[in-house]
Amino acid sequence: MIELTKRERDMMFAVNTHTSSPFPARLSEIAKKVHLKPPTVIEILRRLELKGLIIREKGMIRLTDIGKKKCDSLVRSHRILETLFVESGVDIQEACSAVSSFDYLVQTDAAEKISKLIGKPEKCPHGYPIKYG
């Protein structure tokens, strides 16, 4: 199991948003997206690289296969937890914000059990698909 900090999770999401682009993400683009200074971004990227989640080469940054799976798992957990909160009566924006503060700490198997408990939803409250492995 690969443990992440909130900043590492946010950095992975920032790198992942460039997957639709024909070119991998660059440091300056990521720094702007996460609102951090480049030296801080470099340190977080170094930690992610040591964990085998990203590759940095020639100024380009991309997720490894393991990183893609971890990112998908994080997104799935977030959407499942968000759905649980909304179904419990929490406002959708408040649910998203609250879940973002701890979703990276929830283990995959716990999120899967929660998903089963709430009927294995196909979409989160925002309408995005919940992809199951």
NORFENVEN-V563637 format. One record per backbone hydrogen bond with DSSP energy under -0.5 kcal/mol. CO is the residue of the C=O (numbers start at 0). NH is the residue of the N-H. E is the energy in kcal/mol with one decimal. If there is no record, write none. Layout:
CO,NH,E + CO,NH,E
//
This chain:
0,2,-0.6 + 4,8,-2.4 + 5,9,-2.6 + 6,10,-2.3 + 7,11,-2.4 + 8,12,-2.2 + 9,13,-2.1 + 10,14,-2.5 + 11,15,-2.7 + 12,16,-1.7 + 14,17,-1.3 + 15,18,-2.0 + 16,19,-0.5 + 17,20,-1.2 + 24,60,-2.6 + 25,29,-2.2 + 26,30,-2.8 + 27,31,-1.8 + 28,32,-2.0 + 29,33,-2.5 + 30,34,-0.8 + 30,35,-1.8 + 36,39,-1.0 + 36,40,-2.1 + 37,41,-2.8 + 38,42,-1.8 + 39,43,-2.1 + 40,44,-2.9 + 41,45,-2.3 + 42,46,-1.9 + 43,47,-2.2 + 44,48,-2.4 + 45,49,-2.3 + 46,50,-1.4 + 47,52,-2.6 + 47,53,-0.7 + 48,51,-1.5 + 52,63,-2.1 + 54,56,-0.5 + 54,61,-2.1 + 56,59,-1.9 + 58,26,-0.6 + 59,56,-2.3 + 60,24,-1.4 + 61,54,-2.8 + 63,67,-2.6 + 64,68,-2.1 + 65,69,-2.5 + 66,70,-2.7 + 67,71,-2.6 + 68,72,-2.3 + 69,73,-2.4 + 70,74,-2.5 + 71,75,-2.5 + 72,76,-2.6 + 73,77,-2.5 + 74,78,-2.5 + 75,79,-2.4 + 76,80,-2.7 + 77,81,-2.6 + 78,82,-1.9 + 79,83,-2.3 + 80,84,-2.4 + 81,85,-2.5 + 82,86,-2.8 + 83,87,-1.0 + 84,89,-2.3 + 85,88,-1.8 + 90,94,-2.9 + 91,95,-2.2 + 92,96,-2.3 + 93,97,-2.7 + 94,98,-2.8 + 95,99,-1.9 + 96,100,-0.7 + 97,100,-1.2 + 98,101,-1.7 + 98,102,-2.6 + 101,104,-2.3 + 101,105,-0.5 + 102,105,-1.1 + 106,110,-2.1 + 107,111,-2.2 + 108,112,-1.8 + 109,113,-2.2 + 110,114,-2.4 + 111,115,-2.2 + 112,116,-2.1 + 113,117,-1.9 + 114,119,-3.8 + 115,118,-1.5 + 121,129,-3.0 + 123,126,-2.2 + 127,123,-2.7 + 128,130,-0.7
//
